[in-house]
């Protein structure tokens, strides 16, 4: 009884703590997310949203899929609903704390825009708990890189991770309709987990060859989410064009954007060397083929999760245009892997890569301001961390005898 109460209080603290952090930091990306949600809230119809001229946007034009825009719209609705409720309470209730009006006016939008990422942290922890990883679920919630990512930075990465990870879990459990629906939601929310699709399809077709028809839910869900933005019969072509011309190209052509990876180690920060793209292809294509062949040969849940972690880690290390946040998918996948088969070696790799991720996330943003920590970000240290990231990947790759041939 006492143990359950203590655990409940700890979870409540971790939840409240994330909201406390949420209004103490505002990354520049939040200006975009808030403005995208605010514009969607103002419009009578979402049709033509992506075609609005550049002049109407207070910051950059939307470069995220419709699912993200709907999340930001929901956040704006939450902010305005709570604002109205607070205003009504302040007018009608004599003893109402009026300071709350000013607090919500100053911080409400920032809290609202981060709500879904905070909830996603707990959704991932609940998955780990359901998969018989009670200790891992708690580690995930306590881990500083996780609450720094969801509450301090505040992007939608945890939401996409929760959708994709639950999709994997439900696929393993054979709940195919639910799994494919969540995969469709993940892909139409953000493309950061799109590489998972290849291994997902291999596992699906190998284990459930007679139920492939369930895969139709992936595009159907994506189209239904996108339909309000383009309610016309050519929605498929419009969606394809949106991804190819607006979403996938990103905002930069640089080899690396804040990521401590191979490109940073060779060429340094914010450099676009002509050979960077060639190098990415030379490394990634054979690795993807090798991983796919191994998954086809040995198609088990643990193999699926292991090769997925390899894939995302390799993309971060060797692909171009990587941001610091793009290492994040590796963490929940390793968490899931530790639930499926915990080993000391993997736990050590998990702890070290979590530190690398946190150190990388702090780079160039430096929030909160910690002078001695900022002073560590010298070229020599950055190269060391980039090299350590590669070494950790190779150490994880060596574990394939335990996790890929089980």
N, C-alpha and C positions, 0 to 999 in steps of 0.2 A: 504493500500500500504506500509506504513512505517512498519507495523507489519510484513508483509510478507518478506520485505527486512531484518529486524532485525532477523527473524527466519532463513532465508537463511544464513546470516552471522554467526549466532550461530552454525548452522549445519556444515558450512565450517570450523569454528574454531575447533569444536569437532573432525572433520575428520583429519585436519592437526595436531591437538594436539596428536592424537593417533599415527600418523607417527613420530612425534617428540619423543614421548616416546619409540617408537619401537627400535631405535638404541642407547638408553641410558641404556639398560639392556639386558643381555644375560644369561638366565637361562641355567643350564647344559643340560636340555632336548633339547635345540636348537642345540647342537652339534650333537645329534643323527639325528634330523630331517634334518639338512643341509647335513649331510653325506649320509643319505638315498637318498635324492634328487640328490645329486651330483653323486652318483654311478649309479642311474637310467639314468641320463643324459649322462654318459660316455658309457653306454652299447648300442650296436647296436640293441639288442632285450631284452625285459623284461622277456622273457621266461627263467626260471631257476633262477630268481632274488633271491627268498627266499632260494634257495638251495646253494647259494654261500658260500664258507667256511668262518669260523670265522676270518681267518687271513686277509681277504680283507677289513674288516670293521675297520675304524679308531676308532670307539667307539663300541657300542653294535650292535648285529645283529637286523634286522628289526623285531619288535614285534607288528606292527600295520597292519591293513587290507590293501588290495590293493588300496582302495580309498584314504587313507592317503598318500600312496607312490606316487600316481598320483598327489596329491596336492603338495607334496614336489618337484616332477619333474617339475610341472608347475611353481613353485616358482624359481627353478633353471633356467628354460628357461627365465623367466622374468629378473632375475639377469643378465644372459649372454647377452640377447638382449639389455638391457639398457646399459650394459658395452660396447658393440660394437657401439651403437649409440653415447655414450659419447666420445669414442675414435675417431670415425669418425669425430664428430663435433670439437673435439680438434685439429685434424689434418687439417681440411678443413677451419675452421672459425677462423680468426686471433684474433678476440676479445672474443673468447669463454673462459669462466672462468675455467682455468685449475685446480683450486682447487677442482672442482667437480669430476675430475678424481680420485683424492686421497680419497675424501669423499666416493665415491661409492665403491672404492676398499676396504675401511676399513669397511663400514657399509652396503653395498648393499645387501649382502646375508642375513643379519639379517632382514633388512626391507622387502625383498622379501618373506622370509619364514613366515612373520607375516601378509602379505597383506590380505590373505583370511580370517583370523580371524577378522581383522579390518572391512572388508567389511561385514562379517557375523553379526557384531554388528548392522550395519545399516539395514541389511536385517530383523533382528528381530524387530528393532524399526519400520520399515516400515509395518511389519505385525500388530504390535500394533496400528499403525496409521490407517491401513485399517479396523481394527476391531473396529473403533470408539474410540480409546484410544489415542488421540493426546497428552494429558498431560502425560500419562504413557510412551509413546514413548520417549518423551523428558527426563523424569525422568530416563529411562533406559540408555539413551546415556550419561547423565550427571553423573550417579552413579559411584563413584570411583571404587567399586569392578569390574564393567564391563570393564572399560578401563584398569584397572590393570591386569585383566585376559587376555584380548585379545592383548594388546599392550606391557605390561611390561613382563608378563609371556610368552605369545605368543604361547600357544599350540593350537591345532585344535578344542578344545571343543566348541567354539562359532559356528564353521562351522557345526558341528554335531547337535548342538542345533537349529540352523537356519533351517536346513533340516527337523528335526523332528517336530519342532513347526509349520512350514509351512505345513507339512504333516497333522498335527492335524487340523489346520485351514481349509485346503482344504477338509478334510474329513467331518468336520462339515458343510461346504458349499455344500457338495455333489459332489464335483469334484473328483471323485474316482480314475480315471486313473492318474491324476497328483499327487494326494495324495500318492498312492501306489508307484509310481516311486520315489518320494522324500524319502519315508520310506526306500525303497531298497537302495538308495544312502547313507542314514544315516547309515544303518546297515553295509554296506560294507566299510564305511569310518572309523568308530570307533564303538566299542561295548558299549560305555558308555550310550547310550540311548536304548539299547536292552530291558530293562525291560518294556519299553513303549509298546512293541509288544502285550503283553497279553491284556491290556485294549483296545488297538487299535482294536484288533480282536473282542473283545466282542462288542464294539460299532458298528463296521462295520457289523458284522453278525446280530446284533439285529435291526439295522436301515435299512440296505440295504441287506436283505437276498436273494433277487433275482439278486443281482449284485456281488455276491461273486467271480465270474470269474475274476474280476479286480485285485484280490489279487495275481494273477499269475505274475503281473508286479514286485512284490517285489523280488522273487528269480531270475527272468529273468534279471532284472537290475543288481543285485548283481553278477550274473554269467558273464554278458557282461563286467562289470568293471574288474572282476578277470581274464578274458580270456587271455589278453596279457601276464599275468604272468605264465599261464599254458595252452597253446593252445592245449589241448588234450581232448579226449572224456570222460575221467574220472575226469573232472573239478569239478563236484559236490563233489566227494569223496575227492579230493585234497583240496578243500576249507574247507570242514568239518574238515579234519585233521589239516589244518593250524590253524583254530580257536581253536581246542581242545588242540593241542600240543604247539602252539607258542603264540597265542594272548590272550586267556582267562586266562591261568595260570599266566600271568604277570611275573614280575621279582623278586617277593618276596613272601614268605609264612608267612610274619608277620601279626599279627592280625590287626595292624593299622600302617600306614605309613604317619604320619603327620596330621591325621584327628582328630579333637576334637569331639570325639563321646563316646559312652558307653564303648567301649574297652579301650580307652585312660583313661577314668575316673576310671575304675576298675584296670587295669594292668599297666597303664603308657605308655610311648612312646617306639615304636620299640620292642614290646614284643610279643611273640607268645605262648600264653597259650593254653594248649590242650583243654580247655573248651570253647574257644572263638568261634570255629566253631559250636559247639553244641548250645551255647547260641544264635547264629545268627539264626539257624534253629528253635529253640523254639519260637523266637519272630516273625521272618519274615513269616514263613509258615502260621500260623493262620491269621496274618494280611493280607497277600495276598489273602487268601480264603475269609476272611471277606469283603475286599474291592471289590473283584470280584463279590461276591453275591449282594452287594449293588449296584454295577454298572449295573448288570443284571436286578435288580428290578426297578431301576430308571436310565434309559439310556437317559440322556440329555447332551448337550455340557458342561454345567457347572459341571455336575457330572464327566464327563470324565477328565476334566482338574484338578478338585479337587483331585480325587483319584490317578491321575498320579503324582501330587505333593506329596501326602502322600507316594506313593510308593518309589519315588526317595529319599525323605527325610529319610524314614525308612531304605533304603539300606545304606545310608551314616552313619546313627547312629548305626545300629546294625549289618551290614555285616562286614566281615573281609577283609583285604587287601585294605582298603580305603585310598586314597590319599586326600590331602586337596582340590584339584580341583573337587572332585566328589560330592561336595555339590552344584556345579554350576547349574545343571539342575533345581533345585528348584526355582532359581531366575526368569528365563524367564517364568516358569509355573505360578508362583505367579503373575508375571506381567500381563500375559494373564487373569488370574483369576480376577485381579483387574479391568480389562477392562470389563469383562463379568458382574461382580457385585462388584462395589467398596464399601467397608465398612471401617470405622475408625479402627476397630479391626484388619482387615487384613492388612491395611496400616501400622499399628504399627508393626505387626509381620514381614512384608516385610522389613521395615527399620531396625529392630533389627537383623534379620537373614542376611541382607546384610552386616552389621557391623561385625557379627560373621564370615561370609565368608571372608571378607577382612582381619580380624585379623588372621584367619587361613591360608590364602594364604601367608601372610608375614612371617609366622613361619618358621624358619630354613634357609630361603633364605635371609631375611633381606635386601631387595633391594627396595628403596635406604637406605643407612645406616643412621638410626636415633637413636642415642644412648639412649635417654630417652624412646623411644618406645621399643627398644630391651630389655631394663631393666625390662619391664613389664612382660616378658615371664618367670615368675617363676612358679614352680610346682603348687603353690596355685592358681595363676591366670589361668593357663591352665585348672586345674580341674574345676574352676568356669565357664569358658567359655564352657567347655564340658557339664557341668550340665545345663547351660543356653540354650544351643542348644537343649537339650532334653526337657526342660520346654517349649521352644518355639514350638517344635513339638507337644507336648501335647496340648498346647493352640490352635494350628492350627487344631488339630484333633477334639477339642471341637466345632469348627465352622461347623462341618458336618451337624448340624441342619439347618444351613443357606445355605450351598453350596452343600450338598449331598442329601438333601431332597427337593430342590427347585421345 
